[in-house]
Amino acid sequence: MNSKYNIIIVGGGAAGFFTAINIAEKNPKLKIAILERGKEVLSKVRISGGGRCNVTHACFIPNELVKFYPRGERELKGPFHQFCSGDTIEWFEKHGVTLKIEEDGRMFPESDSSQTIIDCFLKATEKNKIDILTLQSVQSIFKKDDSWKIDTNTETFLCQKLIITTGSNPKVWEMLNELGHTIVPPVPSLFTFNIKDNRIKDLMGLSATAAVKVKGTNLKSSGPLLITHWGMSGPGILRLSAWGARILFEKNYHFILQVNWLNETTFEECLEELKELKDVNSKKLISKFCPFDFPKRLWESLTLAAGITNELKWADLSKKHMIALAEQLTNGQFQVNGKSTFKEEFVTAGGIDLKEVNFKTMESKVLPSLYFAGEIVNIDAITGGFNFQNAWTSGFILSNAIS
């Protein structure tokens, strides 16, 4: 049995739904179907942002927004000038969902529930008579004359234009590779570091703003660093993992992480500061008097690592101890042995080579009438709503090109 459609979208996630809705709203006469391999659609939307759905980020300048994308920065400039974060807010408001901005710039539905976004999409697909077909696992894709033939585990579909929004799906990448597309091998992005070290052993839950660097590379980042029971996490670490996705993969996630708990302060500047503190606070216990803006328990741990006992006063701080403490504060070296997935947010770097996509239309340069949206192409972002913004923008541009 052949099911005929004008447009078929493979992938029932955020990018697939947003694309389908926008195409249907611009051209209601088109017959559109979304094919989803699982039982449920929008499953990643449901769990994103801890179940609240981090829809986008309050960064409204395209040239600034692109800086949050380790892969895709250059390619997204044009698309973001057409559909940016402000357009996302407006789109959701028109569809009955009000978004709110949090202190760190992340944007969520006012309801604080991802179900609001799911309901919005399901309502719009129903209104626009878009067919949602679940348990449709695509087995093969062929171009037949001017049509696409898609075989699933249960039936065969025909369409004039085919849109792939399957994200990081190795099976679909393999099919596209066989059709002539180059696939940049996927590697994990957005992960936390596994570190076993006495300095942080009993400090889980503590957070400090720090500058971090991967020793022997140009990879560096800064921002809040969270100590966890398996090592280190937080925005500073996640940024580093995103920008260093390929390099850290090549290192098999075994490397030295250099941490400057004083951010921009150099070793020499720290040494001078410690000398001044010694003169001013001579009678105070070093371990009990933390002169810097980070947790006291972390200070105690670092002083101990520098060989300073709990009973030592500032007046008795030797030059050797001072050098050791300045080193711990500005250049703490931590051995990383492996990684862990950040919460439920599994993001990969890799996918369809960006040179093979027309970013004015999101059409394949290799196969006419084949289109892409979302993470299936080699674009990924740091955490904070940026990966969703790429899905919305690519889907919107695609809808303009097709309608």
HELIX and SHEET records of a PDB file:
HELIX    1   1 ALA A   14  LYS A   26  1                                  13    
HELIX    2   2 SER A   43  GLY A   51  1                                   9    
HELIX    3   3 PRO A   62  LEU A   65  1                                   4    
HELIX    4   4 VAL A   66  PHE A   68  5                                   3    
HELIX    5   5 LYS A   77  GLN A   82  1                                   6    
HELIX    6   6 SER A   85  LYS A   94  1                                  10    
HELIX    7   7 SER A  114  LYS A  127  1                                  14    
HELIX    8   8 PRO A  170  GLU A  178  1                                   9    
HELIX    9   9 PRO A  235  TRP A  243  1                                   9    
HELIX   10  10 ALA A  245  GLU A  250  1                                   6    
HELIX   11  11 PHE A  267  VAL A  280  1                                  14    
HELIX   12  12 LYS A  296  ALA A  305  1                                  10    
HELIX   13  13 TRP A  314  ASP A  316  5                                   3    
HELIX   14  14 LYS A  319  THR A  330  1                                  12    
HELIX   15  15 LEU A  354  GLU A  356  5                                   3    
HELIX   16  16 GLY A  374  ILE A  376  5                                   3    
HELIX   17  17 PHE A  386  ILE A  402  1                                  17    
SHEET    1   A 6 ASP A 131  LEU A 133  0                                        
SHEET    2   A 6 ILE A  32  LEU A  35  1                                        
SHEET    3   A 6 ASN A   2  VAL A  10  1                                        
SHEET    4   A 6 THR A 156  ILE A 164  1                                        
SHEET    5   A 6 SER A 147  THR A 152 -1                                        
SHEET    6   A 6 VAL A 138  LYS A 144 -1                                        
SHEET    1   B 5 ASP A 131  LEU A 133  0                                        
SHEET    2   B 5 ILE A  32  LEU A  35  1                                        
SHEET    3   B 5 ASN A   2  VAL A  10  1                                        
SHEET    4   B 5 THR A 156  ILE A 164  1                                        
SHEET    5   B 5 LEU A 370  PHE A 372  1                                        
SHEET    1   C 3 THR A  56  HIS A  57  0                                        
SHEET    2   C 3 ARG A 106  PRO A 109 -1                                        
SHEET    3   C 3 LEU A  99  ILE A 101 -1                                        
SHEET    1   D 2 ILE A 183  SER A 189  0                                        
SHEET    2   D 2 VAL A 347  ILE A 352 -1                                        
SHEET    1   E 7 GLY A 332  ASN A 337  0                                        
SHEET    2   E 7 HIS A 254  ASN A 260 -1                                        
SHEET    3   E 7 SER A 207  VAL A 214 -1                                        
SHEET    4   E 7 LYS A 220  ILE A 227 -1                                        
SHEET    5   E 7 GLY A 231  SER A 233 -1                                        
SHEET    6   E 7 PHE A 191  ASN A 194 -1                                        
SHEET    7   E 7 LYS A 339  THR A 341 -1                                        
SHEET    1   F 2 VAL A 357  ASN A 358  0                                        
SHEET    2   F 2 GLU A 363  SER A 364 -1                                        
END                                                                             
